[in-house]
Amino acid sequence: MHLVPDAFKSCDHPMQIVARALQYFAAHFSDPLPITELAQALNTSQDCLDFSFDQIRGMTPAQALQAHRLNKLFAVLTDQPRQGLERAIQTCGLDQTAGVVSLFEQTFGIDMSLFLLTSRRAADDRLFRQRHPDPQALVLPS
């Protein structure tokens, strides 16, 4: 049986706290977001917030926010690969480009330059299909 320390007995609904925090991340991921501010916004203590994330996600709130931001960066670079890496990183609430690139590569297992190249080619292909919707436009002449 897992015993809950007395300090966390008032933290009754860790699943709900994490769900509300993830909703908050979605709305505020691009803003600076100190975890103390997150706890206040959720009307809970930082200890309860930390406990809830540890129990439900196995990570800290800061790690969960960073993962959310990295996933946003992945999506932004996939959808708009020509906007510039530094701009995309800042848009997602991340900073220090070199550190983010390394973290991105570790998280997703792909080299950033290769990811950008692939995303740009995919964007070019989508644009071509929009401009040439006829299936015959995809057939190479023999």
N, C-alpha and C positions, 0 to 999 in steps of 0.2 A: 504494500500500500504506500502510495506517495504522499508524504506529509507536506502540507502547505505551511510555510512560516507564518507566525501570527501577523507580521507586518502586511501580509498579502491577503488575509482573510476578508478584508473589505473589498477586495478586487474580485467581485462575484462573477463577472461575465467577460472573461478574457477574449472569447471569440467575437463578441460584439465590439469590444474596444479595438481589436485589430481590424475588424471590418470598417469601423468608422475612421480609423487612422488611414486605411488604404483609400477610402473615399476622399479624405483630406489631402492625401498625397496627389491624387488625380487632379484635384482642383488647384493645388498650390505647388506642384513639383518644381516649377521654374523660379519660384521665390526662395530667398534664403529662408531656411526653416529649422531653427534650433529646436531640439527635441523638447526642451522645457516649454517652448511656445506651443508645440504640438500637444503636450499634456494639458496645458491650460485651455487650448481650444476645444479639447475633448472633455474638459471638465473632470479630469482624473489626475492622479499623482504620477510623477515620473517613475516612481517605483512600480506602481501598478501597470503602467504602460510597458516598462521593461519586462516585468513578469509575464504580461499577456503575450508579448511578442516571443519571448523565450518559450513559453508553453505551446503556443499555436504554430509559430513559424520556425522556431529553433534558431532565431537570430535576434539581434538588437533592432530597435526602431530605426536607428541610423543606417544599419545595413539594409534594412527593407526599403528605406527611402532611396538609398543609392542604387539598389537593384531596380526599383521603379524608374528612376532617372535613366539608367542604362538601357532599359527596355524601351523607353521613350526615344532615346537617341537612336537605337536600332530602327525603330519605326520611322522616325523623321528622316534618317539617311536613306532608308529604303524608298520612301515616298518622294523626297526632294534631295537627291544626291548631289546636285550641283550648287547648293546654297553655300557651301563652304563649311569645312569641318569645325573651325573655331566658332562660327556663328551657331551651328547646330548644337555644339556642346554648351554654349552659353544659354541658348533657348531652353535646354533641358535642365537648367539649374546646376550644371556641373562646371567645374573650373579646372585650371591647370591642364591644358591640352595634352601634354606629353603623358602625364599620369593617367588621364582618362583613356587615351589610346591604348596604353598597356592594359588597363583594367578591362576595357572593351574586348581586347584580344583574348585575355584570360577567360572572361565570362562566356564569350560566344565561340571561342576556338577558331577564329578566323582573323587573318592579317587585315588590318584596317585598309591598307591600300588595295588589297584584293577585293574586299567587301565593297569599297567605293566604286571600283572599276565594274564589278558585277552589277551593282545597283544602277550605275549610270547606263550601262548597256541595256538593262531591263527597262529603264525609263525611256531610252531611245526606242526600244521595241514597242512599248506601249504607245508612244507618240506616233510611230509609223502606222500601227494598227488603227489608231483614231483617224489618221489622215487617209488611209487606204483600207477601208472596211471590206472590200471585195476579197474573197478568199484567193482569187487568182493573183492578187498582188504579192502573195507569199511564195508563189511558184517561181523558181529560178529558170531563166530561159536555157534550153539545152543546146 
